[in-house]
Amino acid sequence: DLMYDINVYPKNEVQHPLNPTKTIDGQAGESLLAGSVFQWEAAVDINPSDFYFVASQDSTIPGSNPAIHVNKGDKVYMDYFKIYDKLNASTELLGTKVQVFDGKDWTDLDSKTDYTFTKGAATMSPAGENEVSLTQAGMEKVAGISGAKKLRVVYQSKVIDPKFNGVIDNEFTVNKKEPGLTPDTETNPNKPKLFTGGFDIEKKAEDTKDVLKGAEFRIATSEQNAKDGIYLATDGKSYAESALPTGVDFLTSTSDDAGHAAFDGLPLTWYDDTNNNGKQDDSEPTFSDDKIERDYFVVETKAPAGYELLKDPQKVTVNLTTADDKAIEADITDKPKTELPFTGGTGTMLLITVAVGAIGIGTAAVVMDKKRRQEAESLTK
């Protein structure tokens, strides 16, 4: 007769690779006006049967120490499944979602029953340590999603300081343990990055070279926009004055007592968008940090008292260092206004009075001369 010693659990003991991948707005990088909303996505590959199944017979889970005995019909769950992320403190966490992908759609898990926050919370300001842990109910739900291939945590975020300049990168760690197997910990190898930059303006008088206070500036994303009066606004889009939405303002900077003005937290061009579709495709490489830049065009919309407006837009190339270096990227000078007649100058009025008087005297002399000629002709006759 055959002898059976049932101590092998009907479970695949090979741990499936997690392949952790971190993206920002679905890409390897992103550059938005500081204060705009974006999202980090921490995704891993999953095998649904790793999370939960029902024992088909009485058995002992191999590799467990101490031994784990299960009876037929028992529910068996993963020991734990956690995703840990230390979010940058310069950002605010606006919301968190946990989702499962079946090859077609992402399904939201329920934060009240399917997962908990063992570190941090769904929203945090400033952001910091955040750890999402699946509950047994959540593991059971994941196992029940047909064709489940991936699980991800989505962190909706924004930079707190609207004048932030620089780079924020991010990584996360996934920790899991299945019954009888050693823990598995993996971290995403490539960190996605958020880029922003800024630049400085110095305003001076052309004649005296004195710094000027009260000059107001706006910026445009192209020279043509600058000439057409289409400026970058606080929502990250460009508008003409007549089309500016309610609640949205143009980005504006005014020179202070030292003649200084600045624009900060500006989007930069961080990859080669060869097909001009506005998103990074697999064939479009990310630039190295020293190649990340963008051109902006400065327009003076209000000049200091007694000075003329800047005639033409001034081009400025912004990169990751222009905001913090000591150089002035836009050195802008204004010409003094030329006083026109009747603008109130005392000297001008005196000259006009003298000129009018001279014209009057000349006219009188001509009239008198003509009269004498007529009288002389009359006597001759």
Secondary structure, DSSP 4 states (H G I P E B T S, - for coil): ---------SS--SPPP---EEEETTBSEE---TT-EEEEEEEEE--HHHHEEE-SSSEEETT-SS-EEE-TT-EEE-SEEEEEEE--TTEEEEEEEEEEE-SS-EEEPPTTTTEEEEES-SSBSS--EEEEEE-HHHHHHHHTSTT--EEEEEEEEEES-TT--EEEE--EEEEEE-TTS--EEEE-SS--EEEEEEEEEEEEETTT--B-S--EEEEESSHHHHHHTEEEBTTS-EEEGGGPPTT--B-EEE--TTSEEEEEEE--B-B--TT-SSS--TTSPBPPGGG-EEEEEEEEEEPPTTBPPPSS-EEEEEESSTTTSS--SEEEEEPBPPPPTTSS-HHHHHHHHHHHHHHHHHHHHHHHHHHHHHHHHHHH-
